[in-house]
Amino acid sequence: MDHAKRLRTILSGLCGLLLLVIVTGSLLIYITHGHNILNVTAPLLGSRPYFSWGSTGDDPTPEEIRETVLFHVSNMNFTPQNILQFLNGSSGVPAFFNVEQNRLYCAIPRDSYEGVNDFNLLTDHPEFIERAKREDDRLVLGDYHLKDIHSVFFSLPVEDLRIDPEAVIEINYPSATYSLRLEDLVQYYFNRNMYGTFYLNQCRRDPDRLRGKPLPLPAFVVYPGEPSLEALAAQLTGEDYSIEKRAQHFLDFVTREIRPDQDMVKSCDQIKKVNEVLMTGSCGLQEAVILYASLLEQTEIDYLIVYTDDAASILVEGDYPLQRGALVMHINGKSYHLADPTRRHFVIGQPAGPDWQAKNIRYIQRAGINSKTFSVETGEPSG
């Protein structure tokens, strides 16, 4: 090879190796071997706190249990259809709750109907159950009708609904079974095991006060040590797994086994909590980020929530094989890689498309109580 050709080859290699652009004193963007890399210095960001959440220590009261159950049997967007099977063994499917009547309306498919036995499982007072009558091609019960004539349609006083205090809700996935005790369902309902208890208490009770305000994703993230999630995380990974392998297995679960919801972006009062995502098996974009972050919380893996102007995702620390165009962020001397739970079948170290170019990254955030977002441009807390 002649000297001129060798020189051209060397120069070409150097140009492909490093392209460097300094944006501010705290922000450095460059592309190495085709990767999108961002350097950020944020001294106040701190390191991830590690602790294990403990329950309040008190068993839930009968009133708390009944309030929790009433919410779930009357809000089926947050609840598995067969919730009553777990609570009392019946085949009933809750349809809706009439507040004025204080009655729960349910239906049972005729091929699952076990006659009086189903009603005895539902309530200690089956004599107060009111059944619909068939009129032409529908079932009529008071002011309500059901077009499915192949079901048994009925109502009962909600205070008579039988609830097994030892009930366990079990949802089967291809790679694991999510098990949620009734006492832990109560903790979720009263927002006792998530970082943003005060904010979450307002979300569903007074959502109008929060409309139009930014949604703080860390508020929904579950503490380390929450029993149902800790058990799920243990099923999804092995004790000898590296942090990289654990992070990818959690990501596979979220992006492969949880279905996308019809509504992918939601207001705070419609956001499913982690247990509700796992009970229903579906989620939107924000909920995917929250679920993945909550699984990571059950391990020692360091992670951050990352934002563009229009989207949120997760960064995980570790050493991953990189494809051209993959996003990497060096933050306070540690390397974080994009692990996007909002993209189906995403693999850490692969490129995520034009939305997740280094130039589009705006903020990073640790989950925690009253956690702050940090500008990647200045390294300082924003707002």
Secondary structure, DSSP 8 states (H G I E B T S, - for coil): --HHHHHHHHHHHHHHH-EEEE-SSSEEEEEETTEEEEEE--GGG-----------SS---HHHHHHHHHHHHT-GGGS-TTHHHHHHS---EEEEEETTTTEEEEEEETTT--THHHHHHHBS-GGG-EE-EEETTEEEETTEEES-TTEEEEEEEGGGB---TT-EEEEE-SS-EEEEEHHHHHHHHTT-SBTTHHHHHHHTTSGGGGTTS---GGGG-B-TT-HHHHHHHHHHS-TT--HHHHHHHHHHIIIIISEE-S--S--TTT---HHHHHHHTEE-HHHHHHHHHHHHHTSS--EEEEE-SS-EEEEEES-----TT-EEEEETTEEEEE--TTSTT--TTS---GGG-GGG--EEE--STT--EEETTTSSB--
